[in-house]
Amino acid sequence: MAADTPPKTAPQPSATRTVVCPTCGGDSLYSPANRYRPFCGERCKQIDLGAWASEDFRMPTEAPPLDAQYGDPRVEH
């Protein structure tokens, strides 16, 4: 290796990458420059917020029987 040749360094990872928008499935720039990340834009971000507000992302559960007192086993029926 010549004395005037700078040492080789590993390539730096890119600060930006393209990911899939969770709402529309399109490409989304995942970087600090995209203020809507991980969404591709404001519309997709608002759609996701509306889905959370309307409880579209709730966990499935079994409803307690109608005669149960709030599901408390200590309460006699």
Distance bins in CASP14 RR format, pairs under 12 A and 6 or more apart:
PFRMAT RR
TARGET T0000
AUTHOR 0000-0000-0000
RMODE 2
METHOD distances of the structure
MODEL  1
1 7 0 0 0 0 1 0 0 0 0 0 0
1 8 0 0 0 0 1 0 0 0 0 0 0
13 31 0 0 0 0 0 1 0 0 0 0 0
14 29 0 0 0 0 0 1 0 0 0 0 0
14 30 0 0 0 0 0 1 0 0 0 0 0
14 31 0 0 0 0 1 0 0 0 0 0 0
15 29 0 0 0 0 0 1 0 0 0 0 0
15 30 0 0 0 0 1 0 0 0 0 0 0
15 31 1 0 0 1 0 0 0 0 0 0 0
15 32 1 0 0 1 0 0 0 0 0 0 0
15 33 0 0 0 0 1 0 0 0 0 0 0
15 34 0 0 0 0 0 1 0 0 0 0 0
16 27 0 0 0 0 0 1 0 0 0 0 0
16 28 0 0 0 0 0 1 0 0 0 0 0
16 29 1 0 1 0 0 0 0 0 0 0 0
16 30 1 0 0 1 0 0 0 0 0 0 0
16 31 1 1 0 0 0 0 0 0 0 0 0
16 32 0 0 0 0 1 0 0 0 0 0 0
16 33 1 0 0 1 0 0 0 0 0 0 0
16 34 0 0 0 0 1 0 0 0 0 0 0
16 37 0 0 0 0 1 0 0 0 0 0 0
17 27 0 0 0 0 0 1 0 0 0 0 0
17 28 0 0 0 0 1 0 0 0 0 0 0
17 29 1 0 0 1 0 0 0 0 0 0 0
17 30 1 0 1 0 0 0 0 0 0 0 0
17 31 1 0 0 1 0 0 0 0 0 0 0
17 32 0 0 0 0 0 1 0 0 0 0 0
17 33 0 0 0 0 0 1 0 0 0 0 0
17 34 0 0 0 0 0 1 0 0 0 0 0
17 37 0 0 0 0 0 1 0 0 0 0 0
17 38 0 0 0 0 0 1 0 0 0 0 0
18 25 0 0 0 0 0 1 0 0 0 0 0
18 26 0 0 0 0 1 0 0 0 0 0 0
18 27 1 0 1 0 0 0 0 0 0 0 0
18 28 1 0 0 1 0 0 0 0 0 0 0
18 29 1 0 0 1 0 0 0 0 0 0 0
18 30 1 0 0 1 0 0 0 0 0 0 0
18 31 0 0 0 0 1 0 0 0 0 0 0
18 34 0 0 0 0 0 1 0 0 0 0 0
18 37 0 0 0 0 0 1 0 0 0 0 0
18 38 0 0 0 0 0 1 0 0 0 0 0
18 40 0 0 0 0 1 0 0 0 0 0 0
19 25 0 0 0 0 1 0 0 0 0 0 0
19 26 0 0 0 0 1 0 0 0 0 0 0
19 27 1 0 0 1 0 0 0 0 0 0 0
19 28 1 0 1 0 0 0 0 0 0 0 0
19 29 0 0 0 0 1 0 0 0 0 0 0
19 30 1 0 1 0 0 0 0 0 0 0 0
19 31 0 0 0 0 1 0 0 0 0 0 0
19 34 0 0 0 0 1 0 0 0 0 0 0
19 36 0 0 0 0 0 1 0 0 0 0 0
19 37 0 0 0 0 1 0 0 0 0 0 0
19 38 1 0 1 0 0 0 0 0 0 0 0
19 39 0 0 0 0 1 0 0 0 0 0 0
19 40 0 0 0 0 1 0 0 0 0 0 0
20 26 1 0 0 1 0 0 0 0 0 0 0
20 27 1 0 0 1 0 0 0 0 0 0 0
20 28 1 0 0 1 0 0 0 0 0 0 0
20 29 0 0 0 0 0 1 0 0 0 0 0
20 30 0 0 0 0 1 0 0 0 0 0 0
20 37 0 0 0 0 0 1 0 0 0 0 0
20 38 0 0 0 0 1 0 0 0 0 0 0
20 39 0 0 0 0 0 1 0 0 0 0 0
20 40 0 0 0 0 1 0 0 0 0 0 0
20 44 0 0 0 0 0 1 0 0 0 0 0
21 27 1 0 0 1 0 0 0 0 0 0 0
21 28 1 0 1 0 0 0 0 0 0 0 0
21 29 0 0 0 0 1 0 0 0 0 0 0
21 30 0 0 0 0 1 0 0 0 0 0 0
21 34 0 0 0 0 0 1 0 0 0 0 0
21 36 0 0 0 0 1 0 0 0 0 0 0
21 37 0 0 0 0 1 0 0 0 0 0 0
21 38 1 0 0 1 0 0 0 0 0 0 0
21 39 1 0 1 0 0 0 0 0 0 0 0
21 40 1 0 1 0 0 0 0 0 0 0 0
21 41 1 0 0 1 0 0 0 0 0 0 0
21 42 0 0 0 0 0 1 0 0 0 0 0
21 43 0 0 0 0 0 1 0 0 0 0 0
21 44 1 0 1 0 0 0 0 0 0 0 0
21 45 0 0 0 0 1 0 0 0 0 0 0
21 47 0 0 0 0 0 1 0 0 0 0 0
21 48 0 0 0 0 1 0 0 0 0 0 0
22 28 0 0 0 0 1 0 0 0 0 0 0
22 30 0 0 0 0 0 1 0 0 0 0 0
22 36 0 0 0 0 0 1 0 0 0 0 0
22 37 0 0 0 0 0 1 0 0 0 0 0
22 38 1 0 0 1 0 0 0 0 0 0 0
22 39 1 0 0 1 0 0 0 0 0 0 0
22 40 0 0 0 0 1 0 0 0 0 0 0
22 41 0 0 0 0 0 1 0 0 0 0 0
22 44 1 0 0 1 0 0 0 0 0 0 0
22 45 0 0 0 0 1 0 0 0 0 0 0
22 47 0 0 0 0 1 0 0 0 0 0 0
22 48 1 0 0 1 0 0 0 0 0 0 0
22 51 0 0 0 0 0 1 0 0 0 0 0
22 52 0 0 0 0 0 1 0 0 0 0 0
22 57 0 0 0 0 0 1 0 0 0 0 0
23 36 0 0 0 0 0 1 0 0 0 0 0
23 38 0 0 0 0 1 0 0 0 0 0 0
23 39 1 0 1 0 0 0 0 0 0 0 0
23 40 1 0 0 1 0 0 0 0 0 0 0
23 41 0 0 0 0 1 0 0 0 0 0 0
23 42 0 0 0 0 0 1 0 0 0 0 0
23 43 0 0 0 0 1 0 0 0 0 0 0
23 44 1 1 0 0 0 0 0 0 0 0 0
23 45 1 0 0 1 0 0 0 0 0 0 0
23 46 0 0 0 0 1 0 0 0 0 0 0
23 47 1 0 1 0 0 0 0 0 0 0 0
23 48 1 0 1 0 0 0 0 0 0 0 0
23 49 0 0 0 0 0 1 0 0 0 0 0
23 50 0 0 0 0 0 1 0 0 0 0 0
23 51 0 0 0 0 1 0 0 0 0 0 0
23 52 0 0 0 0 0 1 0 0 0 0 0
23 56 0 0 0 0 0 1 0 0 0 0 0
24 36 0 0 0 0 0 1 0 0 0 0 0
24 38 0 0 0 0 0 1 0 0 0 0 0
24 39 0 0 0 0 1 0 0 0 0 0 0
24 40 1 0 0 1 0 0 0 0 0 0 0
24 41 0 0 0 0 1 0 0 0 0 0 0
24 43 0 0 0 0 1 0 0 0 0 0 0
24 44 1 0 1 0 0 0 0 0 0 0 0
24 45 0 0 0 0 0 1 0 0 0 0 0
24 46 0 0 0 0 0 1 0 0 0 0 0
24 47 0 0 0 0 1 0 0 0 0 0 0
24 48 0 0 0 0 0 1 0 0 0 0 0
25 38 0 0 0 0 0 1 0 0 0 0 0
25 39 0 0 0 0 1 0 0 0 0 0 0
25 40 0 0 0 0 1 0 0 0 0 0 0
25 41 0 0 0 0 0 1 0 0 0 0 0
25 44 0 0 0 0 1 0 0 0 0 0 0
25 47 0 0 0 0 0 1 0 0 0 0 0
25 48 0 0 0 0 0 1 0 0 0 0 0
26 38 0 0 0 0 0 1 0 0 0 0 0
26 39 0 0 0 0 1 0 0 0 0 0 0
26 40 1 0 1 0 0 0 0 0 0 0 0
26 41 0 0 0 0 0 1 0 0 0 0 0
26 44 0 0 0 0 1 0 0 0 0 0 0
27 34 0 0 0 0 0 1 0 0 0 0 0
27 37 0 0 0 0 0 1 0 0 0 0 0
27 38 0 0 0 0 0 1 0 0 0 0 0
27 39 0 0 0 0 0 1 0 0 0 0 0
27 40 1 0 0 1 0 0 0 0 0 0 0
27 41 0 0 0 0 0 1 0 0 0 0 0
27 44 0 0 0 0 0 1 0 0 0 0 0
28 34 1 0 0 1 0 0 0 0 0 0 0
28 35 0 0 0 0 0 1 0 0 0 0 0
28 36 1 0 0 1 0 0 0 0 0 0 0
28 37 1 0 0 1 0 0 0 0 0 0 0
28 38 1 0 1 0 0 0 0 0 0 0 0
28 39 1 0 0 1 0 0 0 0 0 0 0
28 40 1 0 1 0 0 0 0 0 0 0 0
28 41 1 0 0 1 0 0 0 0 0 0 0
28 44 0 0 0 0 1 0 0 0 0 0 0
28 45 0 0 0 0 0 1 0 0 0 0 0
29 35 0 0 0 0 0 1 0 0 0 0 0
29 36 0 0 0 0 1 0 0 0 0 0 0
29 37 1 0 0 1 0 0 0 0 0 0 0
29 38 0 0 0 0 1 0 0 0 0 0 0
29 39 0 0 0 0 0 1 0 0 0 0 0
29 40 1 0 0 1 0 0 0 0 0 0 0
29 41 0 0 0 0 1 0 0 0 0 0 0
30 36 0 0 0 0 0 1 0 0 0 0 0
30 37 1 0 1 0 0 0 0 0 0 0 0
30 38 1 0 1 0 0 0 0 0 0 0 0
30 39 0 0 0 0 1 0 0 0 0 0 0
30 40 0 0 0 0 0 1 0 0 0 0 0
31 37 1 0 0 1 0 0 0 0 0 0 0
31 38 0 0 0 0 0 1 0 0 0 0 0
34 40 0 0 0 0 1 0 0 0 0 0 0
34 41 1 0 0 1 0 0 0 0 0 0 0
34 42 0 0 0 0 0 1 0 0 0 0 0
34 44 0 0 0 0 0 1 0 0 0 0 0
34 45 0 0 0 0 0 1 0 0 0 0 0
35 41 0 0 0 0 1 0 0 0 0 0 0
35 42 0 0 0 0 1 0 0 0 0 0 0
35 45 0 0 0 0 1 0 0 0 0 0 0
36 42 1 0 1 0 0 0 0 0 0 0 0
36 43 0 0 0 0 1 0 0 0 0 0 0
36 44 1 0 0 1 0 0 0 0 0 0 0
36 45 1 0 1 0 0 0 0 0 0 0 0
36 46 0 0 0 0 1 0 0 0 0 0 0
36 47 0 0 0 0 0 1 0 0 0 0 0
36 48 0 0 0 0 1 0 0 0 0 0 0
36 49 0 0 0 0 0 1 0 0 0 0 0
37 44 0 0 0 0 0 1 0 0 0 0 0
37 45 0 0 0 0 1 0 0 0 0 0 0
38 44 0 0 0 0 1 0 0 0 0 0 0
38 45 0 0 0 0 1 0 0 0 0 0 0
38 48 0 0 0 0 1 0 0 0 0 0 0
39 45 1 0 1 0 0 0 0 0 0 0 0
39 46 0 0 0 0 1 0 0 0 0 0 0
39 47 0 0 0 0 1 0 0 0 0 0 0
39 48 1 0 0 1 0 0 0 0 0 0 0
39 49 0 0 0 0 1 0 0 0 0 0 0
39 51 0 0 0 0 0 1 0 0 0 0 0
40 47 0 0 0 0 0 1 0 0 0 0 0
40 48 0 0 0 0 0 1 0 0 0 0 0
41 47 0 0 0 0 1 0 0 0 0 0 0
41 48 0 0 0 0 0 1 0 0 0 0 0
42 48 0 0 0 0 0 1 0 0 0 0 0
42 49 0 0 0 0 0 1 0 0 0 0 0
43 49 0 0 0 0 0 1 0 0 0 0 0
43 50 0 0 0 0 0 1 0 0 0 0 0
44 50 0 0 0 0 0 1 0 0 0 0 0
44 51 0 0 0 0 0 1 0 0 0 0 0
45 51 0 0 0 0 0 1 0 0 0 0 0
45 52 0 0 0 0 0 1 0 0 0 0 0
46 52 0 0 0 0 0 1 0 0 0 0 0
46 53 0 0 0 0 0 1 0 0 0 0 0
47 53 0 0 0 0 0 1 0 0 0 0 0
47 54 0 0 0 0 0 1 0 0 0 0 0
47 56 0 0 0 0 0 1 0 0 0 0 0
48 54 0 0 0 0 0 1 0 0 0 0 0
48 56 0 0 0 0 1 0 0 0 0 0 0
48 57 0 0 0 0 1 0 0 0 0 0 0
49 56 0 0 0 0 0 1 0 0 0 0 0
49 57 0 0 0 0 0 1 0 0 0 0 0
50 56 1 0 0 1 0 0 0 0 0 0 0
50 57 0 0 0 0 1 0 0 0 0 0 0
51 57 1 0 0 1 0 0 0 0 0 0 0
51 58 0 0 0 0 0 1 0 0 0 0 0
52 58 0 0 0 0 1 0 0 0 0 0 0
55 61 0 0 0 0 0 1 0 0 0 0 0
62 68 0 0 0 0 0 1 0 0 0 0 0
62 71 0 0 0 0 0 1 0 0 0 0 0
63 71 0 0 0 0 0 1 0 0 0 0 0
64 70 1 0 0 1 0 0 0 0 0 0 0
64 71 1 0 1 0 0 0 0 0 0 0 0
64 72 0 0 0 0 1 0 0 0 0 0 0
64 73 0 0 0 0 0 1 0 0 0 0 0
64 75 0 0 0 0 0 1 0 0 0 0 0
64 77 0 0 0 0 0 1 0 0 0 0 0
65 71 0 0 0 0 1 0 0 0 0 0 0
65 77 0 0 0 0 1 0 0 0 0 0 0
66 77 0 0 0 0 0 1 0 0 0 0 0
67 75 0 0 0 0 0 1 0 0 0 0 0
67 76 0 0 0 0 0 1 0 0 0 0 0
67 77 1 0 0 1 0 0 0 0 0 0 0
68 74 0 0 0 0 0 1 0 0 0 0 0
68 75 0 0 0 0 1 0 0 0 0 0 0
68 76 0 0 0 0 0 1 0 0 0 0 0
68 77 1 0 0 1 0 0 0 0 0 0 0
69 75 1 0 1 0 0 0 0 0 0 0 0
69 76 0 0 0 0 1 0 0 0 0 0 0
69 77 1 0 0 1 0 0 0 0 0 0 0
70 77 0 0 0 0 0 1 0 0 0 0 0
71 77 0 0 0 0 0 1 0 0 0 0 0
END
